[in-house]
Amino acid sequence: EPVPLHIRNAPTRLMKDLGYGQGYQYAHDAPDARVDQDDLPEALRGRQYYQPTDRGLEAEHRRRLADWRRWRAERRQARE
């Protein structure tokens, strides 16, 4: 499945005209440096590729991932 258009690089006018990069949200410009944007192809969305343990630094990763997922779910629920 191809890379979603909004995260494709658009160095030429043709690519811009084809929609490359349109709708991309740059997280560093957002107030919390977070955006609710799907960057994976449709067939891969919703999968979990990393499951941190509750030991060492991974415990902090786990906490931060849970916080991010909660933040994202709240925004998606507010849009419904």
Sequence and secondary structure as in RCSB ss.txt:
>XXXX:A:sequence
EPVPLHIRNAPTRLMKDLGYGQGYQYAHDAPDARVDQDDLPEALRGRQYYQPTDRGLEAEHRRRLADWRRWRAER
RQARE
>XXXX:A:secstr
    GGGS   SHHHHHTTTTTT   GGGSTTS      S GGGTT       SSHHHHHHHHHHHHHHHHHHHH
HHHH 
